[in-house]
Amino acid sequence: LSTLDPSVVLEMIADSLKAVVAYDSLTIYRADWTMRTRRALVARDRFAEMILQHEAPVDSGLTGWVIRNGEAVLANEAHLDSRVMQIPGTPDEPEAMIVCPLQISGETVGTLNVSRMGGPEVSFSRDEFELVQLFAAQASIALRNAEAHGEMITRAEHDALTGLRNHGAFQRELGEAV
């Protein structure tokens, strides 16, 4: 992971979680506090394309509640929870859901959402809830590290005074082009 691309790291976390906690859908959201919106970075779902294209207000729905309050939620009857917001184009069906905050330096920057579709037989246990929270903590660390790495690369490639790309960045790009 030389580039530490946040989406690659988060995809790896999604794969690892699937081996421990069975789920039908997993979405990792990133909050944009400047624009007051949230957008999916990773979606493992039969409607993944719609989920990745959808942008929502940062504080809407159950995901927004978790972002606002910084608390994980286990909603085994999520379809009955008044806080749940349906993504346009996806079916309204019974589901069990876990939503955990992703936090960096005490600030909630997104969520890890995991769900199972179906009736009461698909409920998550308390142990699964705790495991997903542990994975969310790891996703937070991975996201923080990947973003810090990206910032360091940007600093290394740009002149501090002018903000322009520096000689080293130019030489590397020239070498790649040749």
Secondary structure as a PSIPRED ss2 file (coil, helix, strand):
# PSIPRED VFORMAT (PSIPRED V4.0)

   1 L C   1.000  0.000  0.000
   2 S C   1.000  0.000  0.000
   3 T C   1.000  0.000  0.000
   4 L C   1.000  0.000  0.000
   5 D C   1.000  0.000  0.000
   6 P H   0.000  1.000  0.000
   7 S H   0.000  1.000  0.000
   8 V H   0.000  1.000  0.000
   9 V H   0.000  1.000  0.000
  10 L H   0.000  1.000  0.000
  11 E H   0.000  1.000  0.000
  12 M H   0.000  1.000  0.000
  13 I H   0.000  1.000  0.000
  14 A H   0.000  1.000  0.000
  15 D H   0.000  1.000  0.000
  16 S H   0.000  1.000  0.000
  17 L H   0.000  1.000  0.000
  18 K H   0.000  1.000  0.000
  19 A H   0.000  1.000  0.000
  20 V H   0.000  1.000  0.000
  21 V C   1.000  0.000  0.000
  22 A C   1.000  0.000  0.000
  23 Y C   1.000  0.000  0.000
  24 D C   1.000  0.000  0.000
  25 S E   0.000  0.000  1.000
  26 L E   0.000  0.000  1.000
  27 T E   0.000  0.000  1.000
  28 I E   0.000  0.000  1.000
  29 Y E   0.000  0.000  1.000
  30 R E   0.000  0.000  1.000
  31 A E   0.000  0.000  1.000
  32 D E   0.000  0.000  1.000
  33 W C   1.000  0.000  0.000
  34 T C   1.000  0.000  0.000
  35 M C   1.000  0.000  0.000
  36 R C   1.000  0.000  0.000
  37 T E   0.000  0.000  1.000
  38 R E   0.000  0.000  1.000
  39 R E   0.000  0.000  1.000
  40 A E   0.000  0.000  1.000
  41 L E   0.000  0.000  1.000
  42 V E   0.000  0.000  1.000
  43 A E   0.000  0.000  1.000
  44 R E   0.000  0.000  1.000
  45 D C   1.000  0.000  0.000
  46 R C   1.000  0.000  0.000
  47 F C   1.000  0.000  0.000
  48 A H   0.000  1.000  0.000
  49 E H   0.000  1.000  0.000
  50 M H   0.000  1.000  0.000
  51 I H   0.000  1.000  0.000
  52 L H   0.000  1.000  0.000
  53 Q H   0.000  1.000  0.000
  54 H C   1.000  0.000  0.000
  55 E E   0.000  0.000  1.000
  56 A E   0.000  0.000  1.000
  57 P E   0.000  0.000  1.000
  58 V C   1.000  0.000  0.000
  59 D C   1.000  0.000  0.000
  60 S C   1.000  0.000  0.000
  61 G H   0.000  1.000  0.000
  62 L H   0.000  1.000  0.000
  63 T H   0.000  1.000  0.000
  64 G H   0.000  1.000  0.000
  65 W H   0.000  1.000  0.000
  66 V H   0.000  1.000  0.000
  67 I H   0.000  1.000  0.000
  68 R H   0.000  1.000  0.000
  69 N H   0.000  1.000  0.000
  70 G C   1.000  0.000  0.000
  71 E C   1.000  0.000  0.000
  72 A C   1.000  0.000  0.000
  73 V E   0.000  0.000  1.000
  74 L E   0.000  0.000  1.000
  75 A E   0.000  0.000  1.000
  76 N C   1.000  0.000  0.000
  77 E C   1.000  0.000  0.000
  78 A H   0.000  1.000  0.000
  79 H H   0.000  1.000  0.000
  80 L H   0.000  1.000  0.000
  81 D C   1.000  0.000  0.000
  82 S C   1.000  0.000  0.000
  83 R C   1.000  0.000  0.000
  84 V C   1.000  0.000  0.000
  85 M C   1.000  0.000  0.000
  86 Q C   1.000  0.000  0.000
  87 I C   1.000  0.000  0.000
  88 P C   1.000  0.000  0.000
  89 G C   1.000  0.000  0.000
  90 T C   1.000  0.000  0.000
  91 P C   1.000  0.000  0.000
  92 D C   1.000  0.000  0.000
  93 E C   1.000  0.000  0.000
  94 P C   1.000  0.000  0.000
  95 E E   0.000  0.000  1.000
  96 A E   0.000  0.000  1.000
  97 M E   0.000  0.000  1.000
  98 I E   0.000  0.000  1.000
  99 V E   0.000  0.000  1.000
 100 C E   0.000  0.000  1.000
 101 P E   0.000  0.000  1.000
 102 L E   0.000  0.000  1.000
 103 Q E   0.000  0.000  1.000
 104 I E   0.000  0.000  1.000
 105 S C   1.000  0.000  0.000
 106 G C   1.000  0.000  0.000
 107 E E   0.000  0.000  1.000
 108 T E   0.000  0.000  1.000
 109 V E   0.000  0.000  1.000
 110 G E   0.000  0.000  1.000
 111 T E   0.000  0.000  1.000
 112 L E   0.000  0.000  1.000
 113 N E   0.000  0.000  1.000
 114 V E   0.000  0.000  1.000
 115 S E   0.000  0.000  1.000
 116 R E   0.000  0.000  1.000
 117 M E   0.000  0.000  1.000
 118 G C   1.000  0.000  0.000
 119 G C   1.000  0.000  0.000
 120 P H   0.000  1.000  0.000
 121 E H   0.000  1.000  0.000
 122 V H   0.000  1.000  0.000
 123 S C   1.000  0.000  0.000
 124 F C   1.000  0.000  0.000
 125 S C   1.000  0.000  0.000
 126 R H   0.000  1.000  0.000
 127 D H   0.000  1.000  0.000
 128 E H   0.000  1.000  0.000
 129 F H   0.000  1.000  0.000
 130 E H   0.000  1.000  0.000
 131 L H   0.000  1.000  0.000
 132 V H   0.000  1.000  0.000
 133 Q H   0.000  1.000  0.000
 134 L H   0.000  1.000  0.000
 135 F H   0.000  1.000  0.000
 136 A H   0.000  1.000  0.000
 137 A H   0.000  1.000  0.000
 138 Q H   0.000  1.000  0.000
 139 A H   0.000  1.000  0.000
 140 S H   0.000  1.000  0.000
 141 I H   0.000  1.000  0.000
 142 A H   0.000  1.000  0.000
 143 L H   0.000  1.000  0.000
 144 R H   0.000  1.000  0.000
 145 N H   0.000  1.000  0.000
 146 A H   0.000  1.000  0.000
 147 E H   0.000  1.000  0.000
 148 A H   0.000  1.000  0.000
 149 H H   0.000  1.000  0.000
 150 G H   0.000  1.000  0.000
 151 E H   0.000  1.000  0.000
 152 M H   0.000  1.000  0.000
 153 I H   0.000  1.000  0.000
 154 T H   0.000  1.000  0.000
 155 R H   0.000  1.000  0.000
 156 A H   0.000  1.000  0.000
 157 E H   0.000  1.000  0.000
 158 H E   0.000  0.000  1.000
 159 D C   1.000  0.000  0.000
 160 A C   1.000  0.000  0.000
 161 L C   1.000  0.000  0.000
 162 T C   1.000  0.000  0.000
 163 G C   1.000  0.000  0.000
 164 L C   1.000  0.000  0.000
 165 R E   0.000  0.000  1.000
 166 N C   1.000  0.000  0.000
 167 H H   0.000  1.000  0.000
 168 G H   0.000  1.000  0.000
 169 A H   0.000  1.000  0.000
 170 F H   0.000  1.000  0.000
 171 Q H   0.000  1.000  0.000
 172 R H   0.000  1.000  0.000
 173 E H   0.000  1.000  0.000
 174 L H   0.000  1.000  0.000
 175 G H   0.000  1.000  0.000
 176 E H   0.000  1.000  0.000
 177 A H   0.000  1.000  0.000
 178 V C   1.000  0.000  0.000
